Amino acid sequence: MLGEELAATTVSVERYQGVVRELRQALYEVKTLTGLLPICAWCRKIRMDDGYWTQIETYVVQHSDAEFTHGICPDCDAEMQNGS
């Protein structure tokens, strides 16, 4: 009886330690954008720490786990259709 309880406790502790390892790894891998981003009001490029400017998509991909897909919103599509 005592041996079974000890075995069950050992399994529970091992599971707990495994979950803790997984959570620590996940926390280590988290990338979060925070703070202010210096962005050009005209072309929307981001100023990097070294003073160079880069496309917003490039910056976000480098500083997060986000990826981009591109499309055309209805307003821009209508503007393109009107030849403006």
C-alpha positions as CSV (number, residue, x, y, z in Angstrom):
1,M,0.0,0.0,0.0
2,L,2.7,2.5,1.0
3,G,4.8,1.4,-2.0
4,E,1.9,2.2,-4.4
5,E,1.4,5.6,-2.8
6,L,5.1,6.4,-3.1
7,A,5.1,5.3,-6.8
8,A,2.1,7.4,-7.5
9,T,3.7,10.4,-5.8
10,T,6.9,9.9,-7.8
11,V,4.9,9.9,-11.0
12,S,3.0,13.0,-10.0
13,V,6.3,14.8,-9.2
14,E,7.8,13.8,-12.5
15,R,4.8,15.0,-14.4
16,Y,4.9,18.3,-12.5
17,Q,8.6,18.7,-13.2
18,G,7.9,18.0,-16.9
19,V,5.2,20.6,-17.0
20,V,7.5,23.2,-15.3
21,R,10.2,22.4,-17.9
22,E,7.8,22.9,-20.8
23,L,6.5,26.2,-19.4
24,R,10.0,27.5,-18.8
25,Q,10.9,26.6,-22.5
26,A,7.7,28.3,-23.7
27,L,8.4,31.4,-21.7
28,Y,12.0,31.5,-23.1
29,E,10.6,31.3,-26.6
30,V,8.0,34.0,-26.2
31,K,8.8,37.1,-28.3
32,T,6.8,40.3,-27.4
33,L,6.9,43.7,-29.0
34,T,6.7,46.4,-26.3
35,G,7.4,50.1,-26.1
36,L,7.4,52.8,-28.7
37,L,8.3,52.1,-32.3
38,P,9.7,55.1,-34.3
39,I,7.8,54.8,-37.6
40,C,7.8,57.1,-40.6
41,A,4.4,58.8,-41.0
42,W,4.8,58.7,-44.8
43,C,6.2,55.3,-45.8
44,R,5.6,53.4,-42.5
45,K,9.2,52.1,-42.2
46,I,10.6,51.5,-38.7
47,R,13.8,53.1,-37.5
48,M,16.1,50.5,-36.1
49,D,18.4,51.0,-33.1
50,D,21.3,51.5,-35.5
51,G,19.5,54.4,-37.3
52,Y,18.7,52.5,-40.5
53,W,15.1,52.2,-41.7
54,T,13.4,48.9,-42.5
55,Q,10.0,47.8,-43.7
56,I,7.5,47.2,-41.0
57,E,6.9,43.6,-42.1
58,T,10.7,42.9,-41.7
59,Y,10.8,44.4,-38.3
60,V,7.8,42.6,-37.0
61,V,9.0,39.2,-38.3
62,Q,12.4,39.8,-36.7
63,H,11.0,40.8,-33.3
64,S,8.0,38.4,-33.0
65,D,6.7,35.1,-34.2
66,A,4.2,36.8,-36.6
67,E,4.2,36.2,-40.3
68,F,2.6,38.3,-43.0
69,T,0.3,37.6,-45.8
70,H,-0.8,40.4,-48.2
71,G,-4.0,41.3,-49.8
72,I,-5.9,44.4,-50.9
73,C,-8.5,45.9,-48.6
74,P,-11.8,47.0,-50.2
75,D,-11.0,50.7,-50.0
76,C,-7.7,50.3,-51.9
77,D,-9.3,48.0,-54.4
78,A,-12.0,50.6,-55.1
79,E,-9.3,53.3,-55.4
80,M,-7.3,51.2,-57.9
81,Q,-10.5,50.4,-59.9
82,N,-11.2,54.2,-60.1
83,G,-7.7,54.9,-61.3
84,S,-7.0,57.4,-58.6
